[in-house]
Amino acid sequence: YHPGDLADMLMAFNEEAIVNNWASLREGGTLIYEAGIETKPPQREGTQYYPVPLNHIALKVVGSRGSKNMVALGILMQLYSLPKEPIVKLLTQRFKKRGQALLDQNLQGLEAGIRYVQEHPLPQLQQRITPTDNSSKLIMTGNEASAIGALAAGVQCFFGYPITPSTEIMEYMARHLPRVGGRFLQTEDELSAIAGVCGASWTGSRAMTATSGPGVSLMSEILGLLSMAELPGVIVNSQRGGPSTGLPTKTEQSDLLQAVYASHGEAPRIVLAPSTVRECLEITALAFDLSDKYQMPAIVLLDQALSSRLETVDATVLEDLRRVPPTEARGEDAGHYLRFRLTDTGVSPRVFPGTPGYEHNTTGLEHNERGDPAYNERMHTIMSAKRHKKLEALAQDPSVAGLGSIFGVEEAEIGIIAWGSTAGPVQEAVEQAIASGIPVKAMIPKLLHPLLHSEIKPFLASTRRLIVPEMNFTGQLATLLRSNYRVATIRLNKVKGVPFRASEILEKIQQVAEAQPAAQSGSHQPELESAHMERGN
């Protein structure tokens, strides 16, 4: 469910790599390191040490130390009996366009690493890794999956400005969107990007942007315009450490409240959060459908760890997607069209501009059913209720029913609610806790606004103690849960710029299981409010 707490093997090119990553190597693990380093590596009982002259091999065979990474790859391939053909094919695809000489250097380095292990066997390490699933797989990052999901959903326009860690989405769109007839534009800033999304959406095109927290801050005013004008649009936010410039290359889950509330006034929007690479694809595609159907912006929350993570995905994933194309309400009477007609669900019939007989105004001002400015107290009350009514309808939509996941022991009194990439270590920790005799269960909601009361309330009602692990300082999901359900939470917050380890969550489960529950007066709800802050050094 996640990469694991500790590494079995550390391949270190220099002393700094050993120092920085030593704590991440498990006891009994293996250290393969550059033989020419001056300082002896730390000694630990049970650890296997193998000095390899990586620099010497690279210089002797290729003539450049820069090829030592290929030498290291060849060593690992031989140790784990990995087939050479797929690696050679991948290297050829990657380097041939940069010249045959560079490709030859990399292939020579690879062969040198393979030969070194053949000539200097390491029988203690050698093992054969065989595939456990022979079905066709795709390998992609969370960012690539999100871009593919958008393409599968029929995105027609992408507007963006590069910002770490979401830039990969923009680059993918720049390469592939024009090939399917779409339009790509790199804008001068994030405000221009969201304005482009707004304009393209107004014409009836499916449009999106991708950014990170600082970009969403700049986009907040146009988010309000999308809500007021009742226009769809998808914003993918790959979260990073903040505030301000913050930690561009580190992960965090600190933009949840921003996603739910950003913009002045009260501007309804949809907030979704995948927890795996496959879900990045599926949920981004779903965001387009929901955004179009309910005529409001949709924000998809990734984070740096999920954006950059590589996972294999079943090749059938695109076949399983159910694309819902945008529709127009052409059945409305031409000449009497009310773009913002009041309905039971709050969703008004939408006809794209330029259609004869369906002329209408679209404005950021408060307006009446025709779209004419009408910012009086009566109309603002009516239209505010209309816009928020769409969230109620969305929460009843069959396409979001069961969107989250629940696992563990159904009758357990210890519960966990987590979101995003934290789901992986939570699932592993839950399995470890159950195996050790501690009953526990967990819920991973994927729709974070509006919250699905019909699914969250029963989970909370059966839980006496609720742990909410998040990669933020203040407990933002815990805040939403308390404000919506008046439920006490046991917070587990980590702001070190790296994902949770399963062991950290398991430790918290064990602490809660050992603590004596407070007396309850008939209410089967979590009974204490506390925080365990992993704030780093």
Phi, psi and omega in degrees: 000342174203170188298346182105159183286317187228154181274145174279331182221140174240120175258109187249124180276341183204177182296321182300321179297324178292312182300314186287335188242003183301318182293342181270358178267124184293158173296134184085004179281186184238133175247114171255123189218161178299122185293340185271007180291151185277325184264133179293136180298157176303143181259133180216131183299134178094341180283138177263131184246130178223099175285133180229131181283069184301312181297317181297316180298315181297317180292318184292317187272316187255333183089012181209132176294339181297346180270005183294336176293326176288325175299315179297320178297318178298321177299313181294320178301317181289322179297322185258011176055041179280141180296140185280328189301313180297325180292316179298319179298317180295316179297322179297316178297322185284320192250344186298324181291346178263007175116143182296327182297317180293320178298315180299320178301315181293320179292324177295319177297319178299311180297324180295320178295319178297315181296324182300316180291324178297323181273337180231073186301145175237076188300332180295335184260331189293133177206159181256124176259120180245146180294140178267349182219117183266008178288159182294136182232152169250143176244129185203161173272169176298321178297314179298319179298319179297318178295319179295320177299320178295317178297319179296329180279355177091028178301138182248335183222135174234130176236131183200162175229132187295133176204132177291136008254025184262356188303328181302326178296314180298317180296321178296317179295321179300324181281321194252331184298316178299334181292338179251021175087009181271173180245133178239135177219122170274119185268173182282343178193177184289328178297318177295324181297311181290330175294322176297319176301316181299313181295316180295320179297321179302327180280351181105003179274145171282124188224153181208168169217165176224138186202193172230184186310312179301325178292320178297324177303316179290333184276353192300325181294318180287334171303318177296322178296317177301319179292314182294317180279357179054057179243143175282170178165139183248131177239118175264123179247108173271105189288148175223173180294138179225189005275190180054216179296326169060229183240085188302329185254013179244157186265154177195160176238052188255012181250014183296309181293327174299315181297322183284323192242349187305139181111145178286158187073195179243108189242100182300142176205169179257136177233122181238151181217105174288162180235354176225168179296317178301318180293333174303318179292308186294317186283328174296318177298317179297324181302321178296315181297314181292319180298317178294314186295320185256006170052056177205160180293150176235130179250128177253118184265108166261184168215166187306320181296318180285322181299319186265353182289137174262129176222156171272143182230139178304136182295345181275003188302321181289330178293333183278347181288139177250097184280133177246104182291153177297144182238155176246149180266065183291350179287348178296149180293119177298139181090345179231028186285130175248102183300328183244042181300140178286130181226171181296326182266349186088349180272121183265155176295131184245123173239133185291147182298150181095356179277120182304133179088353182240032180296142180199163177266146170232123188214157173276352175283153171300146192213170176266191184296332178282342185100002178285139178307130181204070185265066172253169188296324182292312184292323180295322177296315181295313184286329175297316178296320180300312183295320181283337178298332180296328177294322178296318179294320180299320181296341178262001184290131180302333183290343178254354178295129180070019182295326177278186180226148176231133180212163182111201182272117188303320184270007182297142178271343175266123180237157177230135168238123181223170181215162176064212186292349176293344182300323183299303177298331177296314182297319179293319179295321179298315180296320179293321179296315180297319179297332180270002177098010178257111177288130181206155177221164183216151174235136177238092177288141177256338174259111185259347172202119357286151175290144180275091182302324184296339180254325182284320182301312179299324178296314180295322182295334181262009185241128179269325180230126188242119177260133179235094178276133180213149175268063173207170188275326191259352182077068189285320174293321176302321178298316179296320180295318180294319183288331181270329189234000181051045183252139176281147183229153171254106187275143173229100188247137182227124179229056179258359180083004178231156182293165172297150165262149178301325181296328179293320179286321177299319179300320179292320176301316180296319178298316181292321180294326181281336181288146179282120179298142176292152180298139180248148179250065177082349182265123180265069183230158174304140193248356182223152179242114178212166180227137173242104190261118173265085190269351180081181182257000000 
